Amino acid sequence: MKALLCEAYGPIETLQVREVPSPVPGPRQLLIQVKAAGVNFPDALMVQGRYQVKPALPFAPGAEIAGVVKAVGAEAKGFEVGDRVMALVSTGGFAQECVADAARTTPLPGGMDFDTGAALVLTYATSLHALKDVGAVRPGETLVVLGAAGGVGISAIEVGKAMGARVIAAASTDEKLALCREVGADETINYSTENLKDRINELTGGKGADLVYDPVGGSYTEQALRAIAWRGRLLVIGFAAGDIPKIPLNLALLKERQILGVYWGDSTKHDPAGHLANLRQLEAWFVEGKIKPIVSERFPLERARDAIALIANRGVKGKVVVVND
């Protein structure tokens, strides 16, 4: 089979598609013929050796897949060859075949295509875990989403709306903000031309935001934190801007604000039952039309490194997937 391999940590341009042996599933695993794999910012960090997890070399990046079950491990219950599924994997997604733990695999809902399934698992499950399990968002609260036009940002807008929040989307261009309004954002902020802190305060009548969902980091984090209301929460999702901000902790003290880390990948290991329950909630919302992943671009496996480079350069609106025809 073919796979996109990272053979040494370094520039994305060094990734190569190679012929490799097909993986063999363990007793509690499935072998999945990959039809589509979602591209995410951690993929770019991982191949450059800049992510908190450093897989043994060589490896194929790609953490979320959708496809068809080809083989079932002896102890993997509930699945049969031919099942259409979506799965979370640590690595290996950018390939024609991939193994996945049965406990982190779920059937593809009826009416969902493979591209959408590959775009759902990581981003939407991250947002639901962040807003429900960590941030405990309540109906009527104001949620500010930074980096709102990317895959994880769009998912936060839709999940926030599904949970009854008022959503303010912040992004770097008017074109990106137009997409945010299309998926349900109530208000928007262009933080390239507007002061983020002042605009949040203006849109909330001086009260401030109840929650900030921050996958960006850099200079925007402190600006947003200064515009959080009494006992509001900052959800730390990631650092797409490249810089990990250094926050004056008196900003947390002054209004009893909370700074909460969100590490969805590890949360699925600590609470697999909770993860599967969240996936079932997302599937229900998809059927009800409350969420709908936007796949903006599709790349064949031979151009998977271009897809990773695109997301690394923050040139993405919605979600990008790598497809195997």
N, C-alpha and C positions, 0 to 999 in steps of 0.2 A: 504494500500500500504506500501512498504518498503522505508525507507530513512536512509541515514547516518546522525546521529545526533551528534552535538556538544552540550552537556548538561552543560558543564562548561568550561571556557577558561583554556587551559592547554596543556599538551603533546598530540601530534597527536595520540599516542597509545590509548588514552582514548575514542576516537570516536567509536560509536557503531551503527550497523544497527538495527533499531527498526521498529515495525509495528505502523503506525500513520494513522490518518484519511486522506482521499484524500482532497487536497485543493479545494476550491470553487472559480471560477473566478469572479472578479468584472465586472461591466458593460463594461469596456473598456479593458478587459483582455481575454486571451485564456487559456484553460486547455490543456496542452500538455502531451501526453504520451512520456516520455523521452526514446529515443533509444540510445543516446550517449551524454556524457557531457565532455567538455574539462577540464583538470586539469591545474591550473595555480599557480604561486608562491604566489599571494595574498591569495589563499585558505589556504595555510600553515600558513601564518601570521595571518589570520583572526581567525582560530580556537585556536590559541595560545594567542589571545588578543593583538597581536602586530601590527595590521593593523590600519590605520587611521579611518576606519569604524568598529564599534563594534555592530553587530546585537543583538537584544534581544534574550536571551536564552529561550528554546533550538532552534537551527536552523540547517538546512542542508546546508553545503557549496556547492559551485558549481555555477559559474556565466555564463556559456555559454552552450547552449543545442541545440540538434537537435532531432526532433521527429515528431509525428503525432498529429494534432489537435483533441481533444476529445470533447470539448465543447467551444462555442463562447458566450461571453458576449453580452448583448442586444445592446450595443453601439459600439461594436468592428466590424468595417466595413472591408470588403475585404477578409475575411477568412471564410472557411466552414469546417465542420467536415470532417476529412480525409485528409486535406491538409498536405503535407510534408513541414516542416518549420525549420528554425534555429532562435534562439532568444538569446538576452542578458537578464539575470535576475540578481538581486542583490545577492540573495541566493536561495537555494532550488534545485539546479541542480542535486545533487547526490541523486536521488530519482527515483521512477518509474513514478511519475507524478509531474508536476510543473506548476504553473501559470506564465504567462508572459504578459506584457503590449503589446497590439497590435501594438503600435507605435514603439516598439523595437523588432519586429518580422518581418521576411521577408521570402518569399517562398524559399525553397531549390532549387537552380538552377538545371535544367535538366542535368542528368549525374553525379550529385554529390551525394555520399552516405552519410549516417548519420554521420559516423565517421569523414569524412572530414568536414562536416558542423559544427560539434561541435569543430573542430580544427581551424576554420576560424575566428569566430566572434571576439573574444577578442584580439588575438595576431595580426592578420592582420589589423584589424580596428585600433588598437593602433598604429601600425607602419605607416599606411597611414595617420592617423591624425597627428602623430608626424612629419613625413617628409613633408607632404603637407601643413597642416594647421598651424603648429607651426614653423617648420624649413625652410619651403619654399625652398626645394631642387630644384636646377636647373640642366638641362642636362649638363653633363660634369664635374660637381662638384665631389670631392672626399669625400666619406662617409666612416667613420670608425665605425664598429659595434662591440661593446664589448659583451662578452657572446654570441658569434655569433652562437653557435651550439644548443642553447635552442630553445624552440618554438617561443618566441618573437624575438630572434636573427635571426633565419631562415627567419621569415616573413619580418624582416627589410632588409635582403639581397635581397629577391625577390622583395619587393616593391621598394627598391632603384634602382634595375636594371630596373624594369618596368618604372621608372620615368627618366631613362637615366643617373644615377649616376655611377661613378666608385666606386666599393665597395671593401674595405679592411676589411676582417673578422679577429677578434681577439678572441682566445679561449685558453683553458688551456692544450689541448693535441693535438698531431698530428692526432689522430683518429677523433676528433671532427672537426678539420680543413679540413680533407678530405671530410667530409660531406658538409662543407661550400663551398668547391670548386665544389662539385657535383651540388649544387643549384645555382651556378652562381658567387660566389665571384671571383674577379679578382686577388687579392693578399691575403695572410694570414699572421698572426702573432701569434706565440705561446708565450703568455706572461708569461708562466712558465719558459721558457728558454731564452727568448729574452727581451731586454729592450724596453718597449712599446713606450716610447717617441722617443727614437733614431730610432727605426724601422719605425715608422710613418714618421719621417722626411726623412729617407733614401728612402722610397717608394714614397715620394712626391717630391723628388729632393730638399729638404730643405724648400719647401713652407709651408708645414703643411696641415692638413686636413681642408676641408671646413665645414664639420659637423662631430660630434661624437654622436653616438646613444648609450646611457649608461644605461643599466638596471642592472648594477653590483654594482657600487659604490665602497666603500672601497678605497684602495690605488690606484686603477687604474684610478680613476676619475682625480686626479691631474696630473698624468703622461700624460693622454690623453689631458687634457686642455693645458698643456705646449707645446703640438705639434699641436695646432690649428692655422690655418693661420690668416692673417689680416681679421678682421670682420667675422671670422668663428663662428660657433654656437655649443654649447654643449647642447644636449637634455637629460634632466634628466628624465629617465623612471622609475627607481626603484633602490633597494639596495639589490640585491640577495646575495652579499657578507656579508651582515649583519650589516655593519658599514655605517653610514651616514657620508660622508666626510666633513671635515671643510676646505673650500677653501680660500686661500689667495686672496682677491679681487683685488690685484694689477695685478694678472694674467689676469683678465678681462680688466682692464684699458690699459695694455701695448699694446695690439694689437686690441683694440676695440672689443674684443671677447664678445659674448653674452652667458649667461647661462639661458636656457629656460626650465621651468618646463612643463611636459606633464602629464595631468591628464585626460586620455581619458574617464573614467567612468563618471565624472561630465560633461565633454564636451558634452556627448550625451543628457544630460538633458538641458543644455544651448542652444544647437543647434541640436535638433532632426532631422530637415530637412537635415542639413549637414551630420549627421551620416548616414541617409538613403542613401544619395547621395554617400557617401563613400562606403557603402555596395554594391550599384549597380556597382560602379567602380571595386570593388574586384570581384564581380560575372562576370563581363565582362572579366577581366584579367584571371579568372579561365577558362572560356570557350575558351579564346584565347591561353591557355597553358602557360601564363606568370607567374602564381603562382600555386603552388600545395602543400598544407600542407602535411608534412611528419608525419604520425602517426607511431611512433616507437614502442609503447606498448599499449596494451588494458587490462584493469582490469575489472572483474565483479564487480557489486555493493558491494558484500560481502567483496571485497578486496579494496574498494575505499580508505580506510585510508592508505594502503600500497602505493597506487599511490601518495597520498599527501606527504607521507614521502619520497618517491623517489625524487620528485621534490624539496622538502625542502633541501635534501642533495646534490642537484645539480648533480644528477646522470642521467640526461635525455638528450638525443639527439633528436631533433625534438619535437614532441608533444605526450602527453599521454592522453588517453581518458578512461572514465568509461563507460561501455556498459551494457545495459539491453537486454538480448536475448529474 
